[in-house]
Amino acid sequence: MEKGQLYCCELDSKVPMLEWIDRAVQSSDDHVVFFSRLPHRRLIDQLDITKVETYWLTDRVGQGHIAPDLAQVHSLILARVNNHRGLIILEGLEWLVTLHGETTVLNFIRGLRDDLHRTQWSLLLPINPLAFNSIWVARLHREAPLLELSGPKTESLESESVVEESTVEPIFEERGSTEEGLPHLVMLTRLPETGFTKQILRKRILQWRRMGLDVSEVEPALHFEDSEAHALYSKVEEKVRRAVELERRIDTMKSDLSASELTTSKFRIRQLTGLDELESLMFTN
């Protein structure tokens, strides 16, 4: 993406966009500003928001929230592009058009194009083209040319030559959900101490969060030395492995469990609490 330019990308899913943002913040020192239609509590499972300046585009009032008001959004963007360098992602164009109309939003985008000209910032507008009139989309592309994000593939965890590709899994792979509506638990490959880095740990934490696991116990390791960080990681990894095995065991026994017992057990598993008690119940005889 060239600085001083607007771009548009067409997506029918948020996953490739979030994945692309994750790669952008890991591979560049640019400041990233993300106006999202998702609240922070949902973004945190899919993105390292400590590296992204995020705003929830919503009618609700709160810290980190911004109203779907074009003047407010424009003002915040102007404040950013007058300083430093970076990337702005403005999601929610579908909602803005519904609220303000096609002509008003297109004029807003033209204003942004002029504001970014000759700055060290670029701006990306993710849209679902099926939500708009095709003629309007063509007009949008005149202001913000279509950009193909770097493929639908997901980027594996950062790995040095000492960490083989087969030992890591993509962060944003869709894994579906259980009958109870919980994300499936998956056994991930152990991360060896050799080649272990904070970046790898951060991505592994995001993977665990996406499975609905409470792994807050390992988060202090992000501030430890590598060897100490790996020791804490290994401790939590063992709990996660026990949790995965427990869920598999529960699934084979679910005909013997009440709906309440099944749901309660799976929620406890995701909290990584009471594992000893659950193991004694599920693996006895």
ZIURFEN-V693681 format. One record per pair of residues at least 12 apart in sequence whose ideal C-beta (glycine too) atoms are under 10 Angstrom apart, sorted by the first residue. I is the first residue (numbers start at 1). J is the second residue. Records with the same first field share a line. If there is no record, write none. Layout:
I->J, J
This chain:
1->24, 30, 87, 122, 123, 124, 147
2->122
3->30, 85, 86, 87, 116, 118, 119, 120, 121, 122
4->81, 113, 115, 116, 117, 118, 119, 120, 121, 122, 123
5->113, 116, 117, 119, 121, 122, 123, 124, 144, 145, 147
6->88, 90, 109, 110, 112, 113, 114, 115, 116, 117, 121, 122, 123, 124, 125, 140, 143, 144, 145, 147
7->87, 89, 122, 123, 124, 125, 126, 141, 143, 144, 145, 146, 147, 148, 149
8->93, 109, 123, 124, 125, 126, 127, 129, 137, 140, 141, 143, 144, 145, 146, 147
9->89, 124, 125, 126, 127, 144, 146, 147, 148, 149
10->125, 126, 127, 128, 129, 130, 137, 141, 146, 147, 148, 149
11->91, 126, 127, 128, 129, 149, 152
12->128, 129, 130, 131
13->128, 152, 172, 174
14->36, 37, 38, 42, 43, 46, 91, 126, 172
15->46, 152, 154, 171, 172, 173, 174
16->126, 149, 150, 151, 152, 153, 154, 172
17->34, 36, 47, 89, 91, 124, 126, 149, 172
18->34, 36, 38, 43, 45, 46, 47, 89, 126, 171, 172
19->46, 47, 149, 150, 151, 152, 153, 154, 155, 170, 171, 172, 173
20->89, 124, 126, 147, 149, 150, 151, 154, 155, 172
21->34, 36, 43, 46, 47, 48, 51, 52, 54, 87, 89, 124, 126, 149
22->46, 47, 48, 51, 52, 154, 155, 171, 172, 202, 203, 206
23->149, 150, 154, 155, 171
24->51, 52, 86, 87, 89, 124, 150
25->47, 48, 49, 50, 51, 52, 87
26->48, 51, 155, 158, 199, 202, 203
27->155, 158
28->85, 86, 87
29->84, 85, 86
30->84, 85, 86, 87, 120, 121, 122
31->51, 52, 53, 80, 83, 84, 85, 86, 87, 88, 120, 121
32->47, 51, 52, 53, 54, 86, 87, 88, 89
33->52, 53, 54, 55, 76, 77, 80, 81, 86, 87, 88, 89, 90, 121, 123
34->47, 49, 52, 53, 54, 55, 56, 57, 87, 88, 89, 90, 91, 124
35->53, 54, 55, 56, 57, 66, 68, 73, 76, 77, 88, 89, 90, 91, 92, 93, 96
36->49, 52, 54, 55, 56, 57, 58, 66, 89, 90, 91, 92, 126
37->56, 57, 58, 68, 91, 92, 93, 94, 95, 126
38->54, 56, 57, 58, 91, 92
39->54, 56, 58, 60, 62, 64, 65
40->54, 55, 56, 62, 63, 64, 65
41->56
42->56
43->56
44->206, 209
45->183, 206, 207, 208, 209, 210, 211, 212
46->171, 172, 206, 209, 210
47->171, 172, 206
48->171, 199, 202, 203, 205, 206
49->64
50->202, 222
51->202
52->87, 89
53->76, 80, 86, 88
54->89
55->72, 73, 76, 90, 91
56->92
57->69, 72, 73, 90, 91, 92, 95, 96
58->92, 95
59->99
68->92, 95, 96, 98, 99, 100
69->96, 99, 100
70->96, 99, 100, 104, 105, 107, 108, 109, 111, 112
71->108
73->88, 90, 92, 96, 108, 112
74->108, 111, 112, 115
76->88
77->90, 111, 112, 115, 116, 121, 123
78->111, 112, 115, 116
80->119, 121
81->112, 115, 116, 117, 119, 120, 121, 122, 123
82->115, 119, 121
83->119, 120, 121
84->119, 120, 121
85->119, 120, 121, 122
86->119, 120, 121, 122, 123
87->121, 122, 123, 124
88->112, 116, 121, 122, 123, 124, 125
89->122, 123, 124, 125, 126
90->108, 109, 112, 123, 124, 125, 126, 127, 144
91->124, 125, 126, 127
92->125, 126, 127
93->105, 108, 109, 125, 126, 127, 128, 131, 132, 140, 144
94->126, 127, 128, 130, 131, 132
95->131
96->108, 109
97->127, 131, 132, 133, 136, 140
98->131
102->132, 133, 135, 136, 139, 140
103->136, 139
105->132, 136, 140
106->136, 139, 140, 142, 143
107->143
109->123, 125, 139, 140, 142, 143, 144
110->139, 142, 143, 144
111->143
112->125, 143, 144
113->142, 143, 144
114->143
122->147
123->144
124->144, 147, 149
125->140, 143, 144, 147
126->147, 149
127->140, 144, 146
129->141, 146
153->170
154->169, 170, 171, 172, 173, 174
155->168, 170, 171, 172, 203
156->168, 169, 170, 171, 203
157->169, 170, 171, 188, 189, 191, 197, 199, 200, 201, 202, 203, 204, 206, 207
158->195, 197, 198, 199, 200, 202, 203
159->191, 195, 197, 199, 200
160->194, 195, 196, 197, 200
161->195
162->192, 194, 195, 196
163->189, 191, 192, 194, 195, 196, 197, 200
164->189, 192, 195
166->189
167->188, 189, 190, 191, 192, 195, 200
168->188, 189, 191, 200, 203, 204, 207
169->186, 187, 188, 189, 203, 204, 207
170->203, 207
171->202, 203, 204, 206, 207, 209, 210
172->206, 207, 210
173->186, 207, 210
174->210
175->207, 210, 211
177->212
178->212, 247, 251, 262, 263, 266
179->251, 254, 259, 262, 263, 266
180->259, 262, 263, 265, 266, 267
181->212, 263, 266
182->211, 212, 247, 263, 266, 267, 269, 270
183->209, 210, 211, 212, 213, 270
184->211, 212, 244, 247
185->208, 211, 212, 213, 240, 241, 243, 244, 245, 246, 247, 248, 251, 266, 269, 270
186->207, 208, 210, 211, 240, 244
187->240, 241, 243, 244, 245, 248
188->204, 207, 208, 211, 237, 240, 241, 244
189->204
190->233, 234, 237, 238, 241
191->203, 204, 230, 233, 234, 237
192->230, 234
193->226, 227, 229, 230, 231, 233, 234
194->230
195->226
196->226, 227, 229, 230, 233, 234
197->226, 229, 230
198->221, 222, 223, 224, 225, 226, 229
199->222
200->229, 230, 233
201->218, 219, 221, 222, 224, 226, 229, 230, 232, 233
202->219, 221, 222
204->218, 233, 236, 237, 240
205->218, 219, 221, 222, 233, 236
207->240
208->236, 237, 240, 243, 270, 272
211->240, 243, 244, 247, 270
212->266, 267, 269, 270, 271
213->236, 239, 240, 243, 244, 269, 270, 271, 272
214->270, 271, 272, 273
215->233, 236, 237, 239, 240, 270, 272
216->236, 272
217->232, 235, 236, 239, 272
218->232, 233, 234, 235, 236, 237, 239, 240
219->232, 236
220->232
221->233, 234, 235, 236
236->272
238->275
239->269, 272, 273, 275
240->269, 272
242->269, 272, 275, 276, 278, 279
243->266, 268, 269, 270, 271, 272, 273, 275, 278
244->269
245->269, 275, 279, 282, 283
246->265, 266, 268, 269, 274, 275, 278, 279, 281, 282, 283
247->265, 266, 269, 270, 278, 282
248->282
249->265, 278, 279, 281, 282, 283
250->262, 265, 266, 269, 278, 281, 282
251->266
252->282
253->265, 281, 282
254->266
257->281, 282
261->281
264->278
265->278, 281, 282
266->278
